[in-house]
Amino acid sequence: MDEERRFDELYRRAGPRLWRTVLAFTGGRRDITDDVVAEAFARTLERATKVRSLEPYLYRVAFRLAAGELRRDPTVATVPESGEH
């Protein structure tokens, strides 16, 4: 199977499930989920010839990206220190 077909099959098989899994991980943040899943597939495509097992790699990339986004973009407002009202 050539690389393009291998990647197409990965997208059909794992894409929807990965999206739902990342959505749950991000607490329903569709904006983060859409970006993370797209970037994870792009990075996996870039390394497809160097990666033995694409699906585990795809998930690893997606969860690392999602965790990074959640650390960088907190959804809870910060509470000001007393006296800073």
C-alpha positions as a Markdown table, in Angstrom:
| # | Residue | x | y | z |
|---|---|---|---|---|
| 1 | Met | 0.0 | 0.0 | 0.0 |
| 2 | Asp | 1.5 | 3.3 | -1.0 |
| 3 | Glu | 1.8 | 6.2 | 1.6 |
| 4 | Glu | -1.1 | 8.2 | 0.3 |
| 5 | Arg | -3.5 | 5.3 | 0.6 |
| 6 | Arg | -2.1 | 4.4 | 4.0 |
| 7 | Phe | -2.7 | 7.9 | 5.2 |
| 8 | Asp | -6.2 | 8.1 | 3.6 |
| 9 | Glu | -7.1 | 4.8 | 5.4 |
| 10 | Leu | -5.8 | 6.2 | 8.7 |
| 11 | Tyr | -7.9 | 9.4 | 8.3 |
| 12 | Arg | -11.1 | 7.4 | 7.6 |
| 13 | Arg | -10.4 | 4.9 | 10.4 |
| 14 | Ala | -9.1 | 7.2 | 13.1 |
| 15 | Gly | -10.2 | 10.7 | 12.3 |
| 16 | Pro | -13.7 | 10.8 | 13.7 |
| 17 | Arg | -12.7 | 8.8 | 16.8 |
| 18 | Leu | -9.6 | 11.0 | 17.4 |
| 19 | Trp | -11.7 | 14.1 | 17.1 |
| 20 | Arg | -14.3 | 12.9 | 19.7 |
| 21 | Thr | -11.5 | 11.7 | 22.0 |
| 22 | Val | -9.7 | 15.1 | 21.9 |
| 23 | Leu | -13.0 | 16.9 | 22.3 |
| 24 | Ala | -13.6 | 15.0 | 25.5 |
| 25 | Phe | -10.0 | 15.6 | 26.7 |
| 26 | Thr | -10.3 | 19.4 | 26.1 |
| 27 | Gly | -13.6 | 19.6 | 28.0 |
| 28 | Gly | -15.7 | 20.3 | 24.9 |
| 29 | Arg | -13.4 | 23.0 | 23.4 |
| 30 | Arg | -14.2 | 22.6 | 19.7 |
| 31 | Asp | -11.8 | 25.4 | 18.7 |
| 32 | Ile | -8.9 | 23.6 | 20.3 |
| 33 | Thr | -10.1 | 20.2 | 19.1 |
| 34 | Asp | -10.3 | 21.3 | 15.4 |
| 35 | Asp | -6.9 | 22.8 | 15.4 |
| 36 | Val | -5.2 | 20.0 | 17.3 |
| 37 | Val | -6.6 | 17.2 | 15.1 |
| 38 | Ala | -5.7 | 19.1 | 11.9 |
| 39 | Glu | -2.2 | 19.7 | 13.2 |
| 40 | Ala | -1.8 | 16.1 | 14.4 |
| 41 | Phe | -2.7 | 14.8 | 11.0 |
| 42 | Ala | -0.4 | 17.3 | 9.3 |
| 43 | Arg | 2.6 | 16.3 | 11.5 |
| 44 | Thr | 1.8 | 12.6 | 11.1 |
| 45 | Leu | 1.7 | 13.0 | 7.3 |
| 46 | Glu | 5.1 | 14.8 | 7.4 |
| 47 | Arg | 6.6 | 11.8 | 9.2 |
| 48 | Ala | 4.6 | 9.0 | 7.7 |
| 49 | Thr | 7.6 | 7.4 | 6.0 |
| 50 | Lys | 9.6 | 7.4 | 9.3 |
| 51 | Val | 6.8 | 6.1 | 11.6 |
| 52 | Arg | 6.2 | 2.4 | 11.9 |
| 53 | Ser | 2.7 | 2.6 | 13.4 |
| 54 | Leu | 0.8 | 5.7 | 12.3 |
| 55 | Glu | -2.3 | 5.6 | 14.6 |
| 56 | Pro | -0.4 | 5.5 | 17.9 |
| 57 | Tyr | 1.9 | 8.2 | 16.7 |
| 58 | Leu | -1.2 | 10.3 | 15.6 |
| 59 | Tyr | -2.8 | 10.0 | 19.0 |
| 60 | Arg | 0.4 | 10.8 | 20.8 |
| 61 | Val | 0.9 | 14.0 | 18.8 |
| 62 | Ala | -2.7 | 15.0 | 19.2 |
| 63 | Phe | -2.7 | 14.6 | 23.0 |
| 64 | Arg | 0.6 | 16.4 | 23.4 |
| 65 | Leu | -0.7 | 19.3 | 21.3 |
| 66 | Ala | -4.0 | 19.4 | 23.2 |
| 67 | Ala | -2.3 | 19.3 | 26.6 |
| 68 | Gly | 0.0 | 22.2 | 25.4 |
| 69 | Glu | -3.0 | 24.2 | 24.3 |
| 70 | Leu | -4.9 | 23.7 | 27.5 |
| 71 | Arg | -1.8 | 24.8 | 29.5 |
| 72 | Arg | -1.4 | 27.8 | 27.3 |
| 73 | Asp | -5.1 | 28.8 | 27.1 |
| 74 | Pro | -6.8 | 28.5 | 30.4 |
| 75 | Thr | -10.6 | 28.6 | 30.3 |
| 76 | Val | -11.0 | 29.6 | 33.9 |
| 77 | Ala | -10.6 | 33.3 | 34.7 |
| 78 | Thr | -8.0 | 34.1 | 37.2 |
| 79 | Val | -9.1 | 35.4 | 40.6 |
| 80 | Pro | -7.4 | 38.7 | 41.5 |
| 81 | Glu | -5.4 | 38.9 | 44.7 |
| 82 | Ser | -7.1 | 40.6 | 47.5 |
| 83 | Gly | -6.9 | 44.4 | 47.2 |
| 84 | Glu | -6.7 | 44.2 | 43.3 |
| 85 | His | -10.4 | 44.6 | 42.7 |
